[in-house]
Amino acid sequence: MQISQFSTLYFYSFTIQSFQIYPLKFINHQLKKSQT
């Protein structure tokens, strides 16, 4: 029970991290584009 709960939490945190990283990269790219 505890183990599955932990793995689910880990999975969600990992997914959230990747969803945070990708928009940041995209925003960075857009900013560089607008600067040049």
N, CA, C and O atoms as CSV, one atom per row, in Angstrom:
chain,resi,resn,atom,element,x,y,z
A,1,MET,N,N,0.843,-1.190,0.000
A,1,MET,CA,C,0.000,0.000,0.000
A,1,MET,C,C,0.889,1.255,0.000
A,1,MET,O,O,0.754,2.122,-0.863
A,2,GLN,N,N,1.770,1.332,0.951
A,2,GLN,CA,C,2.649,2.496,1.055
A,2,GLN,C,C,3.558,2.621,-0.171
A,2,GLN,O,O,3.821,3.719,-0.662
A,3,ILE,N,N,4.023,1.482,-0.643
A,3,ILE,CA,C,4.959,1.491,-1.766
A,3,ILE,C,C,4.278,2.023,-3.027
A,3,ILE,O,O,4.853,2.831,-3.756
A,4,SER,N,N,3.069,1.571,-3.277
A,4,SER,CA,C,2.361,2.039,-4.469
A,4,SER,C,C,2.052,3.532,-4.353
A,4,SER,O,O,2.120,4.271,-5.335
A,5,GLN,N,N,1.715,3.958,-3.146
A,5,GLN,CA,C,1.450,5.373,-2.921
A,5,GLN,C,C,2.709,6.195,-3.213
A,5,GLN,O,O,2.645,7.254,-3.836
A,6,PHE,N,N,3.830,5.693,-2.757
A,6,PHE,CA,C,5.089,6.399,-2.955
A,6,PHE,C,C,5.452,6.465,-4.433
A,6,PHE,O,O,5.870,7.512,-4.928
A,7,SER,N,N,5.291,5.353,-5.134
A,7,SER,CA,C,5.636,5.331,-6.552
A,7,SER,C,C,4.724,6.255,-7.347
A,7,SER,O,O,5.155,6.885,-8.313
A,8,THR,N,N,3.457,6.332,-6.936
A,8,THR,CA,C,2.535,7.243,-7.613
A,8,THR,C,C,2.967,8.685,-7.392
A,8,THR,O,O,2.963,9.494,-8.320
A,9,LEU,N,N,3.332,8.995,-6.177
A,9,LEU,CA,C,3.798,10.339,-5.862
A,9,LEU,C,C,5.053,10.673,-6.655
A,9,LEU,O,O,5.192,11.774,-7.188
A,10,TYR,N,N,5.963,9.708,-6.727
A,10,TYR,CA,C,7.196,9.897,-7.484
A,10,TYR,C,C,6.885,10.134,-8.953
A,10,TYR,O,O,7.463,11.017,-9.587
A,11,PHE,N,N,5.976,9.346,-9.482
A,11,PHE,CA,C,5.593,9.488,-10.887
A,11,PHE,C,C,5.012,10.874,-11.152
A,11,PHE,O,O,5.361,11.523,-12.138
A,12,TYR,N,N,4.123,11.324,-10.264
A,12,TYR,CA,C,3.508,12.634,-10.446
A,12,TYR,C,C,4.544,13.754,-10.359
A,12,TYR,O,O,4.504,14.696,-11.150
A,13,SER,N,N,5.456,13.657,-9.418
A,13,SER,CA,C,6.476,14.697,-9.276
A,13,SER,C,C,7.369,14.737,-10.509
A,13,SER,O,O,7.763,15.809,-10.967
A,14,PHE,N,N,7.685,13.552,-11.045
A,14,PHE,CA,C,8.510,13.483,-12.248
A,14,PHE,C,C,7.778,14.097,-13.437
A,14,PHE,O,O,8.368,14.841,-14.221
A,15,THR,N,N,6.494,13.781,-13.565
A,15,THR,CA,C,5.699,14.321,-14.671
A,15,THR,C,C,5.589,15.835,-14.555
A,15,THR,O,O,5.737,16.551,-15.545
A,16,ILE,N,N,5.331,16.317,-13.361
A,16,ILE,CA,C,5.213,17.760,-13.137
A,16,ILE,C,C,6.529,18.454,-13.482
A,16,ILE,O,O,6.528,19.525,-14.088
A,17,GLN,N,N,7.642,17.847,-13.097
A,17,GLN,CA,C,8.941,18.437,-13.401
A,17,GLN,C,C,9.137,18.574,-14.901
A,17,GLN,O,O,9.550,19.631,-15.377
A,18,SER,N,N,8.847,17.520,-15.648
A,18,SER,CA,C,9.040,17.574,-17.091
A,18,SER,C,C,8.096,18.593,-17.725
A,18,SER,O,O,8.457,19.257,-18.697
A,19,PHE,N,N,6.889,18.715,-17.176
A,19,PHE,CA,C,5.957,19.700,-17.717
A,19,PHE,C,C,6.403,21.120,-17.385
A,19,PHE,O,O,6.062,22.058,-18.105
A,20,GLN,N,N,7.155,21.288,-16.308
A,20,GLN,CA,C,7.675,22.612,-15.972
A,20,GLN,C,C,8.882,22.952,-16.836
A,20,GLN,O,O,9.072,24.102,-17.232
A,21,ILE,N,N,9.698,21.935,-17.126
A,21,ILE,CA,C,10.927,22.166,-17.877
A,21,ILE,C,C,10.627,22.518,-19.336
A,21,ILE,O,O,11.228,23.441,-19.886
A,22,TYR,N,N,9.712,21.795,-19.957
A,22,TYR,CA,C,9.448,22.026,-21.376
A,22,TYR,C,C,8.918,23.423,-21.672
A,22,TYR,O,O,9.422,24.074,-22.587
A,23,PRO,N,N,7.924,23.910,-20.938
A,23,PRO,CA,C,7.475,25.283,-21.186
A,23,PRO,C,C,8.584,26.310,-20.969
A,23,PRO,O,O,8.647,27.313,-21.680
A,24,LEU,N,N,9.449,26.068,-20.003
A,24,LEU,CA,C,10.552,26.996,-19.767
A,24,LEU,C,C,11.473,27.051,-20.973
A,24,LEU,O,O,11.892,28.131,-21.389
A,25,LYS,N,N,11.790,25.889,-21.538
A,25,LYS,CA,C,12.640,25.851,-22.724
A,25,LYS,C,C,11.966,26.573,-23.879
A,25,LYS,O,O,12.611,27.308,-24.627
A,26,PHE,N,N,10.676,26.358,-24.016
A,26,PHE,CA,C,9.924,26.980,-25.099
A,26,PHE,C,C,9.910,28.498,-24.933
A,26,PHE,O,O,10.135,29.233,-25.895
A,27,ILE,N,N,9.649,28.961,-23.724
A,27,ILE,CA,C,9.620,30.399,-23.439
A,27,ILE,C,C,10.994,31.013,-23.693
A,27,ILE,O,O,11.104,32.096,-24.267
A,28,ASN,N,N,12.037,30.311,-23.259
A,28,ASN,CA,C,13.393,30.780,-23.498
A,28,ASN,C,C,13.647,30.946,-24.984
A,28,ASN,O,O,14.205,31.953,-25.419
A,29,HIS,N,N,13.240,29.964,-25.751
A,29,HIS,CA,C,13.438,29.993,-27.196
A,29,HIS,C,C,12.690,31.174,-27.814
A,29,HIS,O,O,13.227,31.868,-28.677
A,30,GLN,N,N,11.469,31.401,-27.380
A,30,GLN,CA,C,10.667,32.499,-27.900
A,30,GLN,C,C,11.292,33.847,-27.539
A,30,GLN,O,O,11.274,34.780,-28.341
A,31,LEU,N,N,11.836,33.941,-26.342
A,31,LEU,CA,C,12.464,35.187,-25.914
A,31,LEU,C,C,13.691,35.489,-26.761
A,31,LEU,O,O,13.895,36.627,-27.185
A,32,LYS,N,N,14.504,34.471,-27.007
A,32,LYS,CA,C,15.689,34.666,-27.829
A,32,LYS,C,C,15.295,35.076,-29.243
A,32,LYS,O,O,15.960,35.902,-29.867
A,33,LYS,N,N,14.221,34.499,-29.737
A,33,LYS,CA,C,13.750,34.806,-31.076
A,33,LYS,C,C,13.333,36.275,-31.164
A,33,LYS,O,O,13.641,36.955,-32.142
A,34,SER,N,N,12.639,36.752,-30.150
A,34,SER,CA,C,12.132,38.120,-30.181
A,34,SER,C,C,13.253,39.141,-29.967
A,34,SER,O,O,13.141,40.293,-30.386
A,35,GLN,N,N,14.323,38.710,-29.317
A,35,GLN,CA,C,15.433,39.638,-29.056
A,35,GLN,C,C,16.235,39.933,-30.321
A,35,GLN,O,O,16.642,41.072,-30.547
A,36,THR,N,N,16.461,38.923,-31.134
A,36,THR,CA,C,17.295,39.128,-32.322
A,36,THR,C,C,16.547,39.866,-33.410
A,36,THR,O,O,17.104,40.120,-34.478
